[in-house]
């Protein structure tokens, strides 16, 4: 199985996390989170925090920061690595060592941040994918923390929709579900049987903290294969349960969507 998801620790072009900030202000906000957050490696909970902070920074996905007392610090060893961020200051790094398992640079901390971000002092953040499991309250979450300023709505629609692939009409319907997500263009979802082409399930899945887990499908038609062009949420989150087993189309230059 191939798992596809956004990287929680890489800069994402044009992504804006949190409230829109004046262009002359710093594009970074640290807020308290009321959620109980835990992080696990193998059978060991190494983060257990009810005093969590969430960092919202332009160009980055949200990141949780934790006070030292919420972390099993005896499993972390400070190394010599440092990096510098002009918006936050110099970060120091810690390795994880437990039961003969050594993970380099698992966590970082701004021990002496710049004055404008002094609230970061002493808080620890972790590379998301270096832990096995993350939990908000009793629910496991994937990929990265949910942005408290992102809203997701899935609404039934009677708009007339036509979809052409490689100039061939493959779907016409007036019973779609439209997914509205903050900062993103709407996505249209349809019953899978409305698509008049051969669909083949892919081994790739996508995990989204807002919408849930989806499968990819490819289209095979007229001796052509359009790989991973269709997405189906087989395990949607409760907020968008209406999407269960509906499908949508990924962006493709050969795909045209006409909406009345």
Secondary structure in CASP SS format (residue, H / E / C, confidence):
PFRMAT SS
TARGET T0000
AUTHOR 0000-0000-0000
METHOD secondary structure of the structure
MODEL  1
X C 1.00
X E 1.00
X E 1.00
X E 1.00
X C 1.00
X C 1.00
X C 1.00
X C 1.00
X C 1.00
X C 1.00
X C 1.00
X C 1.00
X C 1.00
X C 1.00
X C 1.00
X C 1.00
X C 1.00
X C 1.00
X C 1.00
X C 1.00
X C 1.00
X C 1.00
X C 1.00
X C 1.00
X C 1.00
X C 1.00
X C 1.00
X E 1.00
X E 1.00
X E 1.00
X E 1.00
X E 1.00
X E 1.00
X C 1.00
X C 1.00
X C 1.00
X E 1.00
X E 1.00
X E 1.00
X E 1.00
X E 1.00
X C 1.00
X C 1.00
X E 1.00
X E 1.00
X E 1.00
X E 1.00
X E 1.00
X E 1.00
X C 1.00
X C 1.00
X E 1.00
X E 1.00
X E 1.00
X E 1.00
X E 1.00
X E 1.00
X C 1.00
X C 1.00
X C 1.00
X C 1.00
X C 1.00
X E 1.00
X E 1.00
X E 1.00
X E 1.00
X C 1.00
X H 1.00
X H 1.00
X H 1.00
X E 1.00
X C 1.00
X H 1.00
X H 1.00
X H 1.00
X E 1.00
X E 1.00
X E 1.00
X E 1.00
X E 1.00
X E 1.00
X E 1.00
X E 1.00
X E 1.00
X E 1.00
X C 1.00
X C 1.00
X C 1.00
X E 1.00
X E 1.00
X E 1.00
X E 1.00
X E 1.00
X E 1.00
X E 1.00
X E 1.00
X E 1.00
X E 1.00
X C 1.00
X C 1.00
X E 1.00
X E 1.00
X E 1.00
X E 1.00
X E 1.00
X E 1.00
X E 1.00
X E 1.00
X E 1.00
X E 1.00
X E 1.00
X E 1.00
X E 1.00
X C 1.00
X H 1.00
X H 1.00
X H 1.00
X H 1.00
X H 1.00
X H 1.00
X C 1.00
X C 1.00
X C 1.00
X E 1.00
X E 1.00
X E 1.00
X C 1.00
X H 1.00
X H 1.00
X H 1.00
X C 1.00
X C 1.00
X E 1.00
X E 1.00
X E 1.00
X E 1.00
X C 1.00
X C 1.00
X E 1.00
X E 1.00
X E 1.00
X C 1.00
X C 1.00
X C 1.00
X C 1.00
X C 1.00
X C 1.00
X C 1.00
X C 1.00
X C 1.00
X C 1.00
X E 1.00
X E 1.00
X E 1.00
X E 1.00
X E 1.00
X E 1.00
X C 1.00
X C 1.00
X C 1.00
X E 1.00
X E 1.00
X E 1.00
X E 1.00
X E 1.00
X C 1.00
X C 1.00
X E 1.00
X E 1.00
X E 1.00
X E 1.00
X E 1.00
X E 1.00
X C 1.00
X C 1.00
X E 1.00
X E 1.00
X E 1.00
X E 1.00
X E 1.00
X E 1.00
X C 1.00
X C 1.00
X C 1.00
X C 1.00
X C 1.00
X E 1.00
X E 1.00
X E 1.00
X E 1.00
X E 1.00
X H 1.00
X H 1.00
X H 1.00
X C 1.00
X C 1.00
X C 1.00
X E 1.00
X E 1.00
X E 1.00
X E 1.00
X E 1.00
X E 1.00
X E 1.00
X E 1.00
X E 1.00
X E 1.00
X E 1.00
X C 1.00
X C 1.00
X C 1.00
X E 1.00
X E 1.00
X E 1.00
X E 1.00
X E 1.00
X E 1.00
X E 1.00
X E 1.00
X E 1.00
X E 1.00
X C 1.00
X C 1.00
X E 1.00
X E 1.00
X E 1.00
X E 1.00
X E 1.00
X E 1.00
X E 1.00
X E 1.00
X E 1.00
X E 1.00
X E 1.00
X E 1.00
X E 1.00
X C 1.00
X H 1.00
X H 1.00
X H 1.00
X H 1.00
X H 1.00
X H 1.00
X C 1.00
X C 1.00
X E 1.00
X E 1.00
X E 1.00
X E 1.00
X C 1.00
X C 1.00
X C 1.00
X C 1.00
X C 1.00
X E 1.00
X E 1.00
X E 1.00
X E 1.00
X E 1.00
X C 1.00
END
